[in-house]
Amino acid sequence: MNKNKFRLMAPCYFAFFVSGAVVLLVGAILPYLIEEANINYSIAGSFLSAYAIGNLMASFINPLIVSKIGRKAATVIMSSLVPVSFLVITFVPPVPVIYGAFIFAGIGRGSVSIINNAIVNDNSNGKPASLNLLHMTFAVGAFLAPFLTSLYIGAGLNWKAIVYTMVVASALAVAGYASMIMDYNWPKDSKKGTNTESKKFYKNSSFYICGFLLLLYLGLENCVNGWFVTYFKGMGIMSDAYATNLVSITWIMVMIGRLLTARLSTIVDKRKLVMAYCIATAVFFFMLTATENLAVITIAIAGLGFFFAGIYPTCISCAGKAVSGSTTGMSMLLALAAVGGIVTPQIVGTVADYTGMTAAMLVLSFNAVGMLVLAAVNLKKG
């Protein structure tokens, strides 16, 4: 990797590391926010959905701002919304203000995702290994967030301490973007260049197959990240610390899985990988929701994390030709995926208020089955 490309890619990997920590931070602090703000499951679910709504909004806002002020300025400004928004949340303001803060945090996080996926996709020659490594750094951050939360709480620190840590880390990521040579080899549809094929992403069936698969996947992943600590605690069979650390175990397995996927993707067809991962994800999800045995739950959550690992980056790679070089194409792919993250947590939270969290988690069975169907279509198309 030459010097220019390193200066382009390194801030993306660091920013995605921080992004992973921030995403898991939401689920890790949610039980404490519910208690301190005195809110119910439905309102808490609306916070998760607000975060996902902001993520979706970024897909429309980011390209517009880029066209007005340029890529670098837009990326720095949009990513700075993350530390500012979480700082606001630590004040535990009224619910509408918290809701708005989560929306802005989601916009910032979505902008980070768009810029990182686009840069790495366009500089990896269509190979999924670089994207898997990018998302592995996300998994490292995701592992650290609940672990640090448990560590901070165990040390007698308030949940806000971990949020302050993430605020500082997010600010460093913004500084990293400010140091980038943003225009180096990205995107191909710059002012002086065009890519006619990528402009027609909306006519490519892979865009829709992968987009809807990611929609279902993100709905499932967001609920694992956002609701499972609350779900495990509600079952009453494990301590708060064990429940929090169990989510960290998930992301240890995600790290291992993404490293393995980066290797497997060089020798195994990416559509076959997606199919295999979706089958395994469904198996471990149903194992998880069908038992209250602590040992089985631990094995199931570890397996779920391991096979979650390669789905998102490998799906993006499957749609890579459809969106390569197109800022709008990548934005719309991630927007379609983000819909699942918006709708699913709110549904689960609302159902939980009426039936309890245990029954509400069964809603996610639809996601697991739908992923299998779309993965099979994707495989047949290949």
C-alpha beads as a LAMMPS data file, in Angstrom:
LAMMPS data file: protein, C-alpha beads

382 atoms
381 bonds

1 atom types
1 bond types

-500.0 500.0 xlo xhi
-500.0 500.0 ylo yhi
-500.0 500.0 zlo zhi

Masses

1 110.0

Atoms # bond

1 1 1 0.000 0.000 0.000
2 1 1 1.522 3.315 -1.086
3 1 1 1.659 6.403 1.110
4 1 1 -1.305 8.172 -0.494
5 1 1 -3.557 5.158 -0.228
6 1 1 -2.504 4.588 3.391
7 1 1 -3.422 8.187 4.257
8 1 1 -6.780 7.577 2.603
9 1 1 -7.555 4.190 4.175
10 1 1 -6.096 4.402 7.713
11 1 1 -8.564 7.046 9.000
12 1 1 -11.425 4.927 7.614
13 1 1 -10.311 1.886 9.588
14 1 1 -9.913 3.904 12.785
15 1 1 -13.256 5.662 12.303
16 1 1 -15.011 2.332 11.767
17 1 1 -13.375 0.957 14.911
18 1 1 -14.875 3.880 16.839
19 1 1 -18.193 3.507 14.986
20 1 1 -18.465 -0.101 16.130
21 1 1 -17.920 0.955 19.728
22 1 1 -20.507 3.713 19.438
23 1 1 -23.157 1.424 17.905
24 1 1 -22.793 -1.122 20.718
25 1 1 -22.646 1.714 23.243
26 1 1 -26.322 2.428 22.538
27 1 1 -27.427 -1.049 23.589
28 1 1 -25.011 -1.183 26.515
29 1 1 -26.283 2.034 28.116
30 1 1 -29.966 1.533 27.246
31 1 1 -30.929 -0.258 30.507
32 1 1 -29.353 2.550 32.538
33 1 1 -31.028 5.221 30.388
34 1 1 -34.393 3.481 30.830
35 1 1 -33.923 3.603 34.612
36 1 1 -32.549 7.131 34.895
37 1 1 -34.987 8.712 32.416
38 1 1 -37.885 6.587 33.787
39 1 1 -39.112 5.455 30.367
40 1 1 -40.807 2.267 29.107
41 1 1 -39.671 -0.266 26.493
42 1 1 -41.629 1.408 23.704
43 1 1 -39.914 4.771 24.228
44 1 1 -36.539 3.049 24.539
45 1 1 -37.258 1.264 21.271
46 1 1 -38.032 4.614 19.688
47 1 1 -34.507 5.770 20.638
48 1 1 -33.023 2.784 18.790
49 1 1 -35.271 3.529 15.844
50 1 1 -34.325 7.235 15.954
51 1 1 -30.675 6.224 15.705
52 1 1 -31.514 4.079 12.685
53 1 1 -33.666 6.861 11.163
54 1 1 -30.670 9.176 11.364
55 1 1 -28.563 6.504 9.716
56 1 1 -31.098 6.348 6.872
57 1 1 -31.280 10.141 6.570
58 1 1 -27.515 10.233 6.080
59 1 1 -27.955 8.379 2.793
60 1 1 -29.896 11.342 1.423
61 1 1 -28.253 14.212 3.290
62 1 1 -24.627 13.188 2.787
63 1 1 -24.604 13.200 -1.062
64 1 1 -26.407 16.552 -1.063
65 1 1 -23.927 18.203 1.303
66 1 1 -20.982 16.664 -0.568
67 1 1 -22.229 18.297 -3.772
68 1 1 -22.408 21.686 -2.023
69 1 1 -19.229 21.895 0.059
70 1 1 -17.061 18.993 -1.094
71 1 1 -16.321 15.523 0.256
72 1 1 -13.771 16.367 2.918
73 1 1 -15.662 19.235 4.531
74 1 1 -18.905 17.243 4.438
75 1 1 -17.302 14.188 6.035
76 1 1 -15.691 16.215 8.831
77 1 1 -18.912 18.113 9.600
78 1 1 -21.217 15.088 9.451
79 1 1 -18.976 12.820 11.519
80 1 1 -18.682 15.518 14.202
81 1 1 -22.391 15.042 14.925
82 1 1 -21.534 11.796 16.755
83 1 1 -19.507 13.194 19.685
84 1 1 -21.776 16.241 20.022
85 1 1 -24.975 14.151 20.111
86 1 1 -23.744 11.648 22.682
87 1 1 -22.519 14.473 24.873
88 1 1 -26.088 15.835 24.857
89 1 1 -27.462 12.405 25.833
90 1 1 -25.287 12.328 28.976
91 1 1 -27.292 15.261 30.331
92 1 1 -30.439 13.043 30.220
93 1 1 -32.578 15.881 28.852
94 1 1 -36.329 15.531 28.143
95 1 1 -37.330 12.591 25.912
96 1 1 -37.850 14.680 22.720
97 1 1 -34.318 16.080 23.069
98 1 1 -32.858 12.594 23.608
99 1 1 -34.792 11.410 20.557
100 1 1 -33.345 14.250 18.478
101 1 1 -29.837 13.541 19.751
102 1 1 -30.133 9.929 18.635
103 1 1 -31.282 11.069 15.184
104 1 1 -28.264 13.356 14.781
105 1 1 -25.938 10.668 16.138
106 1 1 -27.396 8.311 13.526
107 1 1 -26.822 10.849 10.747
108 1 1 -23.199 11.132 11.799
109 1 1 -22.755 7.379 12.054
110 1 1 -24.456 6.829 8.684
111 1 1 -22.162 9.337 7.013
112 1 1 -19.147 7.518 8.447
113 1 1 -20.470 4.231 7.071
114 1 1 -21.050 5.656 3.591
115 1 1 -17.624 7.232 3.264
116 1 1 -15.773 4.209 4.676
117 1 1 -17.581 1.579 2.610
118 1 1 -17.291 3.643 -0.556
119 1 1 -13.575 4.339 -0.209
120 1 1 -12.646 0.757 0.637
121 1 1 -14.985 -0.754 -1.980
122 1 1 -13.590 1.459 -4.743
123 1 1 -10.001 0.752 -3.766
124 1 1 -10.236 -3.024 -3.331
125 1 1 -10.737 -4.045 -6.989
126 1 1 -14.049 -5.755 -6.234
127 1 1 -12.487 -8.162 -3.702
128 1 1 -14.368 -8.578 -0.393
129 1 1 -11.233 -9.094 1.748
130 1 1 -10.618 -5.359 2.328
131 1 1 -14.263 -4.757 3.212
132 1 1 -14.200 -7.678 5.638
133 1 1 -11.098 -6.237 7.279
134 1 1 -12.823 -2.850 7.494
135 1 1 -15.815 -4.422 9.190
136 1 1 -13.502 -6.438 11.425
137 1 1 -12.274 -3.152 12.896
138 1 1 -15.947 -2.311 13.498
139 1 1 -16.253 -5.611 15.374
140 1 1 -13.225 -4.776 17.540
141 1 1 -14.908 -1.552 18.618
142 1 1 -18.221 -3.338 19.110
143 1 1 -16.537 -5.860 21.399
144 1 1 -14.951 -3.155 23.525
145 1 1 -18.075 -1.048 24.159
146 1 1 -20.133 -3.400 26.367
147 1 1 -16.971 -4.778 27.975
148 1 1 -15.792 -1.292 28.943
149 1 1 -19.291 -0.415 30.143
150 1 1 -19.280 -3.443 32.445
151 1 1 -15.735 -2.594 33.573
152 1 1 -16.631 1.032 34.296
153 1 1 -19.806 0.090 36.170
154 1 1 -17.904 -2.581 38.129
155 1 1 -15.369 0.059 39.134
156 1 1 -18.152 2.191 40.554
157 1 1 -18.222 4.683 37.669
158 1 1 -21.453 6.026 36.224
159 1 1 -22.590 4.814 32.783
160 1 1 -21.802 8.311 31.543
161 1 1 -18.075 7.643 31.934
162 1 1 -18.044 5.206 29.010
163 1 1 -20.045 7.711 26.941
164 1 1 -17.447 10.390 27.619
165 1 1 -14.752 7.946 26.493
166 1 1 -16.583 7.392 23.209
167 1 1 -17.085 11.137 22.762
168 1 1 -13.319 11.637 22.904
169 1 1 -12.683 8.688 20.550
170 1 1 -15.258 10.025 18.067
171 1 1 -13.605 13.428 18.145
172 1 1 -10.277 11.774 17.290
173 1 1 -11.956 10.052 14.332
174 1 1 -13.158 13.445 13.103
175 1 1 -9.573 14.696 13.348
176 1 1 -8.475 11.687 11.297
177 1 1 -10.899 12.609 8.525
178 1 1 -9.588 16.165 8.609
179 1 1 -6.093 14.815 7.825
180 1 1 -7.217 12.725 4.824
181 1 1 -6.392 13.283 1.170
182 1 1 -10.063 12.741 0.463
183 1 1 -10.069 12.900 -3.332
184 1 1 -7.378 10.278 -3.893
185 1 1 -8.846 7.682 -6.303
186 1 1 -12.389 8.210 -4.979
187 1 1 -15.056 8.420 -6.091
188 1 1 -14.961 7.622 -9.772
189 1 1 -18.040 9.734 -10.411
190 1 1 -16.203 12.950 -9.487
191 1 1 -16.800 16.213 -11.280
192 1 1 -14.463 15.268 -14.093
193 1 1 -15.418 11.625 -14.446
194 1 1 -18.460 9.437 -14.933
195 1 1 -19.309 5.794 -14.634
196 1 1 -22.376 5.089 -16.726
197 1 1 -22.770 1.493 -15.567
198 1 1 -22.775 2.408 -11.868
199 1 1 -25.258 5.200 -12.526
200 1 1 -27.753 2.451 -13.469
201 1 1 -27.488 0.641 -10.139
202 1 1 -31.280 0.825 -9.795
203 1 1 -31.629 -1.451 -12.844
204 1 1 -29.389 -4.148 -11.375
205 1 1 -31.204 -6.964 -9.552
206 1 1 -28.207 -7.573 -7.280
207 1 1 -28.778 -4.114 -5.801
208 1 1 -32.264 -5.115 -4.614
209 1 1 -31.469 -8.683 -3.562
210 1 1 -28.512 -7.601 -1.457
211 1 1 -30.279 -4.466 -0.256
212 1 1 -33.295 -6.324 1.127
213 1 1 -31.089 -9.046 2.591
214 1 1 -29.154 -6.337 4.409
215 1 1 -32.459 -4.753 5.488
216 1 1 -33.432 -7.963 7.284
217 1 1 -29.921 -8.493 8.604
218 1 1 -29.616 -5.000 10.090
219 1 1 -33.009 -5.391 11.753
220 1 1 -31.761 -8.572 13.405
221 1 1 -28.325 -7.148 14.250
222 1 1 -29.707 -3.896 15.680
223 1 1 -32.005 -5.839 17.981
224 1 1 -29.168 -8.090 19.124
225 1 1 -27.081 -4.968 19.806
226 1 1 -29.888 -2.881 21.270
227 1 1 -32.235 -5.300 23.013
228 1 1 -30.368 -8.458 24.001
229 1 1 -28.818 -7.049 27.199
230 1 1 -32.327 -6.043 28.306
231 1 1 -33.665 -9.417 27.091
232 1 1 -31.067 -11.435 29.000
233 1 1 -31.545 -9.384 32.175
234 1 1 -35.318 -9.803 31.892
235 1 1 -34.972 -13.597 31.808
236 1 1 -33.542 -13.413 35.324
237 1 1 -31.041 -16.240 34.834
238 1 1 -27.832 -14.203 34.690
239 1 1 -26.266 -11.184 36.342
240 1 1 -26.193 -7.744 34.763
241 1 1 -22.433 -8.054 34.229
242 1 1 -22.774 -11.465 32.564
243 1 1 -25.544 -10.187 30.293
244 1 1 -23.430 -7.211 29.223
245 1 1 -20.287 -9.279 28.733
246 1 1 -22.233 -11.847 26.711
247 1 1 -22.731 -9.206 24.028
248 1 1 -18.969 -8.632 24.094
249 1 1 -18.502 -12.360 23.508
250 1 1 -20.669 -11.979 20.413
251 1 1 -18.289 -9.400 19.020
252 1 1 -15.180 -11.397 19.877
253 1 1 -16.679 -14.049 17.626
254 1 1 -17.498 -11.394 15.016
255 1 1 -13.826 -10.369 14.971
256 1 1 -12.736 -13.975 14.487
257 1 1 -15.435 -14.522 11.877
258 1 1 -14.467 -11.473 9.841
259 1 1 -10.809 -12.410 9.850
260 1 1 -11.780 -15.883 8.650
261 1 1 -14.145 -14.433 6.043
262 1 1 -11.411 -12.160 4.725
263 1 1 -9.395 -15.312 4.094
264 1 1 -12.249 -17.501 2.825
265 1 1 -13.440 -14.804 0.433
266 1 1 -10.237 -15.252 -1.573
267 1 1 -10.983 -18.941 -2.252
268 1 1 -14.774 -19.358 -1.869
269 1 1 -17.470 -17.685 -3.968
270 1 1 -18.924 -14.780 -1.994
271 1 1 -22.531 -15.779 -2.748
272 1 1 -21.886 -19.219 -1.276
273 1 1 -20.414 -17.575 1.818
274 1 1 -23.528 -15.437 2.294
275 1 1 -25.757 -18.499 1.947
276 1 1 -23.744 -20.517 4.469
277 1 1 -23.672 -17.653 6.963
278 1 1 -27.422 -17.057 6.731
279 1 1 -28.145 -20.752 7.347
280 1 1 -25.898 -20.808 10.407
281 1 1 -27.316 -17.496 11.682
282 1 1 -30.855 -18.911 11.549
283 1 1 -29.803 -22.093 13.376
284 1 1 -28.116 -20.248 16.235
285 1 1 -30.871 -17.639 16.494
286 1 1 -33.558 -20.279 16.956
287 1 1 -31.302 -22.108 19.413
288 1 1 -30.932 -18.882 21.388
289 1 1 -34.648 -18.108 21.601
290 1 1 -35.722 -21.692 22.345
291 1 1 -33.917 -22.123 25.679
292 1 1 -33.250 -20.589 29.081
293 1 1 -30.192 -22.758 29.685
294 1 1 -27.250 -20.438 30.347
295 1 1 -24.662 -22.708 28.716
296 1 1 -26.740 -23.143 25.552
297 1 1 -27.451 -19.404 25.398
298 1 1 -23.723 -18.649 25.651
299 1 1 -22.905 -21.092 22.853
300 1 1 -25.753 -19.772 20.708
301 1 1 -24.803 -16.090 21.105
302 1 1 -21.165 -16.921 20.290
303 1 1 -22.231 -18.854 17.184
304 1 1 -24.578 -16.064 16.168
305 1 1 -21.761 -13.545 16.363
306 1 1 -19.362 -15.756 14.427
307 1 1 -21.743 -16.238 11.504
308 1 1 -23.071 -12.664 11.637
309 1 1 -19.519 -11.642 10.863
310 1 1 -19.269 -11.795 7.111
311 1 1 -22.856 -11.121 6.024
312 1 1 -22.808 -7.317 5.797
313 1 1 -19.432 -6.734 4.087
314 1 1 -19.814 -9.743 1.787
315 1 1 -23.299 -8.611 0.713
316 1 1 -21.909 -5.178 -0.097
317 1 1 -19.233 -6.909 -2.158
318 1 1 -21.930 -8.947 -3.973
319 1 1 -23.559 -5.649 -4.972
320 1 1 -20.169 -4.021 -5.562
321 1 1 -20.349 -3.904 -9.353
322 1 1 -23.798 -2.327 -9.219
323 1 1 -22.681 0.585 -7.027
324 1 1 -18.945 0.856 -7.723
325 1 1 -17.886 4.457 -8.261
326 1 1 -21.342 5.828 -7.471
327 1 1 -21.784 7.848 -4.297
328 1 1 -25.550 7.764 -4.837
329 1 1 -25.562 4.009 -5.469
330 1 1 -23.707 3.199 -2.255
331 1 1 -25.878 5.671 -0.336
332 1 1 -29.086 4.095 -1.609
333 1 1 -27.851 0.557 -0.886
334 1 1 -27.094 1.519 2.709
335 1 1 -30.379 3.440 2.923
336 1 1 -32.358 0.373 1.891
337 1 1 -30.480 -1.667 4.483
338 1 1 -31.072 0.971 7.168
339 1 1 -34.855 0.615 6.915
340 1 1 -34.602 -2.690 8.764
341 1 1 -32.690 -1.058 11.585
342 1 1 -35.404 1.580 11.909
343 1 1 -38.517 -0.564 11.879
344 1 1 -37.452 -3.719 13.727
345 1 1 -36.317 -2.321 17.120
346 1 1 -39.504 -0.259 17.394
347 1 1 -41.656 -3.297 16.616
348 1 1 -39.825 -5.377 19.209
349 1 1 -40.120 -2.624 21.837
350 1 1 -43.838 -2.138 21.208
351 1 1 -44.579 -5.877 21.296
352 1 1 -42.507 -6.175 24.493
353 1 1 -44.764 -3.683 26.287
354 1 1 -47.730 -5.988 25.642
355 1 1 -46.251 -9.496 25.735
356 1 1 -42.879 -9.152 27.460
357 1 1 -39.395 -9.058 25.982
358 1 1 -39.029 -12.834 25.648
359 1 1 -42.033 -13.192 23.347
360 1 1 -41.128 -9.997 21.479
361 1 1 -37.773 -11.422 20.398
362 1 1 -39.642 -14.093 18.402
363 1 1 -40.597 -11.301 15.974
364 1 1 -37.048 -11.624 14.674
365 1 1 -37.823 -15.103 13.319
366 1 1 -39.179 -13.356 10.220
367 1 1 -35.810 -11.717 9.644
368 1 1 -33.894 -14.985 10.011
369 1 1 -36.144 -16.839 7.545
370 1 1 -36.238 -13.950 5.067
371 1 1 -32.458 -13.786 5.008
372 1 1 -32.337 -17.477 4.065
373 1 1 -34.725 -16.946 1.151
374 1 1 -32.852 -13.934 -0.255
375 1 1 -29.472 -15.613 0.203
376 1 1 -30.783 -18.556 -1.850
377 1 1 -31.970 -16.166 -4.592
378 1 1 -28.613 -14.407 -4.543
379 1 1 -26.805 -17.747 -4.859
380 1 1 -28.987 -18.883 -7.758
381 1 1 -28.441 -15.579 -9.551
382 1 1 -24.676 -16.043 -9.303

Bonds

1 1 1 2
2 1 2 3
3 1 3 4
4 1 4 5
5 1 5 6
6 1 6 7
7 1 7 8
8 1 8 9
9 1 9 10
10 1 10 11
11 1 11 12
12 1 12 13
13 1 13 14
14 1 14 15
15 1 15 16
16 1 16 17
17 1 17 18
18 1 18 19
19 1 19 20
20 1 20 21
21 1 21 22
22 1 22 23
23 1 23 24
24 1 24 25
25 1 25 26
26 1 26 27
27 1 27 28
28 1 28 29
29 1 29 30
30 1 30 31
31 1 31 32
32 1 32 33
33 1 33 34
34 1 34 35
35 1 35 36
36 1 36 37
37 1 37 38
38 1 38 39
39 1 39 40
40 1 40 41
41 1 41 42
42 1 42 43
43 1 43 44
44 1 44 45
45 1 45 46
46 1 46 47
47 1 47 48
48 1 48 49
49 1 49 50
50 1 50 51
51 1 51 52
52 1 52 53
53 1 53 54
54 1 54 55
55 1 55 56
56 1 56 57
57 1 57 58
58 1 58 59
59 1 59 60
60 1 60 61
61 1 61 62
62 1 62 63
63 1 63 64
64 1 64 65
65 1 65 66
66 1 66 67
67 1 67 68
68 1 68 69
69 1 69 70
70 1 70 71
71 1 71 72
72 1 72 73
73 1 73 74
74 1 74 75
75 1 75 76
76 1 76 77
77 1 77 78
78 1 78 79
79 1 79 80
80 1 80 81
81 1 81 82
82 1 82 83
83 1 83 84
84 1 84 85
85 1 85 86
86 1 86 87
87 1 87 88
88 1 88 89
89 1 89 90
90 1 90 91
91 1 91 92
92 1 92 93
93 1 93 94
94 1 94 95
95 1 95 96
96 1 96 97
97 1 97 98
98 1 98 99
99 1 99 100
100 1 100 101
101 1 101 102
102 1 102 103
103 1 103 104
104 1 104 105
105 1 105 106
106 1 106 107
107 1 107 108
108 1 108 109
109 1 109 110
110 1 110 111
111 1 111 112
112 1 112 113
113 1 113 114
114 1 114 115
115 1 115 116
116 1 116 117
117 1 117 118
118 1 118 119
119 1 119 120
120 1 120 121
121 1 121 122
122 1 122 123
123 1 123 124
124 1 124 125
125 1 125 126
126 1 126 127
127 1 127 128
128 1 128 129
129 1 129 130
130 1 130 131
131 1 131 132
132 1 132 133
133 1 133 134
134 1 134 135
135 1 135 136
136 1 136 137
137 1 137 138
138 1 138 139
139 1 139 140
140 1 140 141
141 1 141 142
142 1 142 143
143 1 143 144
144 1 144 145
145 1 145 146
146 1 146 147
147 1 147 148
148 1 148 149
149 1 149 150
150 1 150 151
151 1 151 152
152 1 152 153
153 1 153 154
154 1 154 155
155 1 155 156
156 1 156 157
157 1 157 158
158 1 158 159
159 1 159 160
160 1 160 161
161 1 161 162
162 1 162 163
163 1 163 164
164 1 164 165
165 1 165 166
166 1 166 167
167 1 167 168
168 1 168 169
169 1 169 170
170 1 170 171
171 1 171 172
172 1 172 173
173 1 173 174
174 1 174 175
175 1 175 176
176 1 176 177
177 1 177 178
178 1 178 179
179 1 179 180
180 1 180 181
181 1 181 182
182 1 182 183
183 1 183 184
184 1 184 185
185 1 185 186
186 1 186 187
187 1 187 188
188 1 188 189
189 1 189 190
190 1 190 191
191 1 191 192
192 1 192 193
193 1 193 194
194 1 194 195
195 1 195 196
196 1 196 197
197 1 197 198
198 1 198 199
199 1 199 200
200 1 200 201
201 1 201 202
202 1 202 203
203 1 203 204
204 1 204 205
205 1 205 206
206 1 206 207
207 1 207 208
208 1 208 209
209 1 209 210
210 1 210 211
211 1 211 212
212 1 212 213
213 1 213 214
214 1 214 215
215 1 215 216
216 1 216 217
217 1 217 218
218 1 218 219
219 1 219 220
220 1 220 221
221 1 221 222
222 1 222 223
223 1 223 224
224 1 224 225
225 1 225 226
226 1 226 227
227 1 227 228
228 1 228 229
229 1 229 230
230 1 230 231
231 1 231 232
232 1 232 233
233 1 233 234
234 1 234 235
235 1 235 236
236 1 236 237
237 1 237 238
238 1 238 239
239 1 239 240
240 1 240 241
241 1 241 242
242 1 242 243
243 1 243 244
244 1 244 245
245 1 245 246
246 1 246 247
247 1 247 248
248 1 248 249
249 1 249 250
250 1 250 251
251 1 251 252
252 1 252 253
253 1 253 254
254 1 254 255
255 1 255 256
256 1 256 257
257 1 257 258
258 1 258 259
259 1 259 260
260 1 260 261
261 1 261 262
262 1 262 263
263 1 263 264
264 1 264 265
265 1 265 266
266 1 266 267
267 1 267 268
268 1 268 269
269 1 269 270
270 1 270 271
271 1 271 272
272 1 272 273
273 1 273 274
274 1 274 275
275 1 275 276
276 1 276 277
277 1 277 278
278 1 278 279
279 1 279 280
280 1 280 281
281 1 281 282
282 1 282 283
283 1 283 284
284 1 284 285
285 1 285 286
286 1 286 287
287 1 287 288
288 1 288 289
289 1 289 290
290 1 290 291
291 1 291 292
292 1 292 293
293 1 293 294
294 1 294 295
295 1 295 296
296 1 296 297
297 1 297 298
298 1 298 299
299 1 299 300
300 1 300 301
301 1 301 302
302 1 302 303
303 1 303 304
304 1 304 305
305 1 305 306
306 1 306 307
307 1 307 308
308 1 308 309
309 1 309 310
310 1 310 311
311 1 311 312
312 1 312 313
313 1 313 314
314 1 314 315
315 1 315 316
316 1 316 317
317 1 317 318
318 1 318 319
319 1 319 320
320 1 320 321
321 1 321 322
322 1 322 323
323 1 323 324
324 1 324 325
325 1 325 326
326 1 326 327
327 1 327 328
328 1 328 329
329 1 329 330
330 1 330 331
331 1 331 332
332 1 332 333
333 1 333 334
334 1 334 335
335 1 335 336
336 1 336 337
337 1 337 338
338 1 338 339
339 1 339 340
340 1 340 341
341 1 341 342
342 1 342 343
343 1 343 344
344 1 344 345
345 1 345 346
346 1 346 347
347 1 347 348
348 1 348 349
349 1 349 350
350 1 350 351
351 1 351 352
352 1 352 353
353 1 353 354
354 1 354 355
355 1 355 356
356 1 356 357
357 1 357 358
358 1 358 359
359 1 359 360
360 1 360 361
361 1 361 362
362 1 362 363
363 1 363 364
364 1 364 365
365 1 365 366
366 1 366 367
367 1 367 368
368 1 368 369
369 1 369 370
370 1 370 371
371 1 371 372
372 1 372 373
373 1 373 374
374 1 374 375
375 1 375 376
376 1 376 377
377 1 377 378
378 1 378 379
379 1 379 380
380 1 380 381
381 1 381 382
